[in-house]
Amino acid sequence: MQINSYSRVAMESQISNRKADLNTKLEDTNTKSANSTKDIDKDKLDKLASLSGKSITELYTMSFMQQTLNISSSNSFSQANIANLANSNNSLSSILSSVDFKAIGYEGKDILSLSSEEAKELIGEDGFFGVTKTSQRLADFVINGAGEDIDKLQKGLEGLKSGFEQAEKMWGGKLPDISYETIDKAIEKVTQKINGLGGNSLDINA
């Protein structure tokens, strides 16, 4: 009995020592992790502190311009492909499979499976990709995103034009007439907003 008692005490002592070692290692790891996090936070804070308010505003505005460019390009390129399908029996370009239609608000039938009649409806007067709705969608993105900030509105206007030019490059030349009518109307709406705020709209002609 005494041997067993000694043996049990020895085992408990070993377990206790192992737990203590494990706790020490965990504490060391947590301390290193905490210090590492402090270093990362300090780095981030130092970088942020080095940026002026103007620089942060410029980064934010340029990001908005890029978003506008993407929206303009996606809408213009999609509209052109759908217009092409509506006026011929050609199938839609497979490159449209990379367009995020949900991001531009389209929730209808799969674009790649449209018939020419369905495509005509989509680019018609009341269609999602018609001149009225597409130009309004583009203008609203800029106006709602920029609010009363004239600089941001101007960058959004630049983004509209750049996105349209990108769509032309993807298309490989002149887009269908509906695309030019659409971008002109979108630019006109944003220009009116800038002028209404007393700003000087950029000279952008699609």
Secondary structure, 3 states (H helix, E strand, C coil): CHHHHHHHHHHHHHHHHHHHHHHHHHHHHHHHHHHHHHHHHHHHHHHHHHCCHHHHHHHHHHHHHHHHHHHHHHHHHHHHHHHHHHCCCCCCCHHHHHCCCCCCCCCCCCHHHCCHHHHHHHHCCCCCCCHHHHHHHHHHHHHHHHCCCHHHHHHHHHHHHHHHHHHHHHHCCCCCHHHHHHHHHHHHHHHHHHHHCCCCCCCCCC
